[in-house]
Amino acid sequence: MKLINHKLVEILLLIKKGKNTFMSISNVLTINHCTLNNSLKYLEKNNLIKRKRCKEDRRIVYITITPIGDKIAVLLNQNICFKAY
């Protein structure tokens, strides 16, 4: 896996905190859908997240963090907090 950039870290941390739909992530980060979709593809390809469509409304996509993604998010968050001091 390549080095994870700052925007991917933000996405992982948002998903970990419960911002788990495509639209909620897009709105919080104020990034366009194409950019977010490419970032999510990268995270999914590296088994850090999973995407699932809502059965009632297929337009809604839920994003969940995998156990590996969770561990990486914790480590990255600790690293970011450490560098802030």
C-alpha distance (Angstrom), angle and dihedral (degrees) to the residues before:
residue distance angle dihedral
M1 . . .
K2 3.80 . .
L3 3.78 122.5 .
I4 3.80 109.5 -72.4
N5 3.80 113.2 -120.7
H6 3.79 125.8 -136.6
K7 3.82 95.2 -98.4
L8 3.82 91.8 53.8
V9 3.81 89.4 51.2
E10 3.81 89.6 52.4
I11 3.81 90.8 50.5
L12 3.81 92.8 49.3
L13 3.80 92.1 48.7
L14 3.82 92.3 48.2
I15 3.80 91.4 51.4
K16 3.81 90.0 48.1
K17 3.83 89.7 52.5
G18 3.80 91.8 53.2
K19 3.82 103.7 -95.9
N20 3.76 88.9 130.9
T21 3.77 110.9 156.5
F22 3.76 126.3 85.2
M23 3.80 91.4 -121.4
S24 3.82 95.8 47.3
I25 3.81 91.3 51.8
S26 3.80 91.2 46.4
N27 3.80 91.8 49.6
V28 3.81 95.8 47.1
L29 3.79 94.7 47.4
T30 3.81 93.6 37.0
I31 3.79 92.4 -137.4
N32 3.78 125.9 139.6
H33 3.78 121.7 -101.0
C34 3.79 95.2 -110.8
T35 3.81 92.9 55.2
L36 3.80 92.1 46.0
N37 3.79 92.4 47.0
N38 3.82 91.5 52.4
S39 3.81 90.8 48.7
L40 3.80 91.8 49.0
K41 3.81 90.7 48.8
Y42 3.81 89.0 54.9
L43 3.82 92.5 48.3
E44 3.81 91.9 45.9
K45 3.81 92.5 47.5
N46 3.81 88.5 54.6
N47 3.83 91.5 48.4
L48 3.82 94.2 -114.9
I49 3.82 95.9 120.7
K50 3.80 140.2 16.7
R51 3.80 127.2 -145.7
K52 3.78 124.7 -148.8
R53 3.79 130.3 177.2
C54 3.79 119.5 -129.7
K55 3.81 110.6 -108.0
E56 3.81 93.6 -143.0
D57 3.81 96.7 45.1
R58 3.80 114.6 23.1
R59 3.82 90.8 -164.7
I60 3.82 90.2 70.9
V61 3.80 116.5 82.8
Y62 3.80 118.5 -166.9
I63 3.78 118.0 -151.5
T64 3.79 120.4 -155.9
I65 3.75 129.5 -177.0
T66 3.81 118.3 -122.9
P67 3.82 122.2 -134.6
I68 3.82 89.2 -102.5
G69 3.81 91.0 48.5
D70 3.80 89.6 49.0
K71 3.80 92.4 53.9
I72 3.79 91.6 47.6
A73 3.82 91.7 47.5
V74 3.81 90.5 52.6
L75 3.81 92.0 49.3
L76 3.79 93.1 46.0
N77 3.81 91.8 47.4
Q78 3.81 90.9 50.8
N79 3.80 89.7 49.2
I80 3.81 91.8 50.0
C81 3.83 92.0 48.2
F82 3.81 90.7 46.9
K83 3.81 92.0 52.4
A84 3.82 90.7 48.9
Y85 3.81 90.8 65.8
